[in-house]
């Protein structure tokens, strides 16, 4: 009986370790390059502008997110605007502006984030590729910080309210490293930092999108919990993110409102 019990314990331990290896360790070991962000890939987009509604776990609207893709012969830029109006933790309206630039080969070239609406506080983040590193400057009020990210783990940068922007040429089992940033922590605590995560394509699923059933790839991240549904063309249709102090946030695409987008950019 003792031998059988010992064998059972060992088998249980081996099973648990194998599950841990497959779920948490193996994706990090086998992480590949992120999906290509070349000018050619962006040119295949059916629409270059998207609007997303942002909701908490109870379905209460927290704000709106807009994105616009601008391409030239040598560079592709993704401009993002986020308007947060329904946060109980923050009495004012917060606007977040981001710009992410990729070179002709699809490599991340620079990243910028500005936060408006925090009284008498200037908050911004700037990053630019320099060789094998991606140095970033963070200004939080009177505090200036430097972060020197490794380029191999920083080929894609997302922030918690819109973790992903465009993910072409996905396949199940694909994984890559990327950096996450939480702008809410900069607003509330005047502190923020990048979190290195592994994103993995875990499967496919059909979801309802603007009244139609659309087959999507499912992309999930670890250790930070984020999930995205991406159509075959690489367009992100819906996302979920667990955000500290807010809990689960659902980001769902909706019809683009040009007037609301312009008002968000210039009235706040």
Order of alpha helices (4+ residues) and beta strands (2+ residues): alpha-alpha-alpha-beta-beta-beta-beta-beta-beta-beta-beta-beta-beta-alpha-beta-beta-beta-beta-beta-alpha
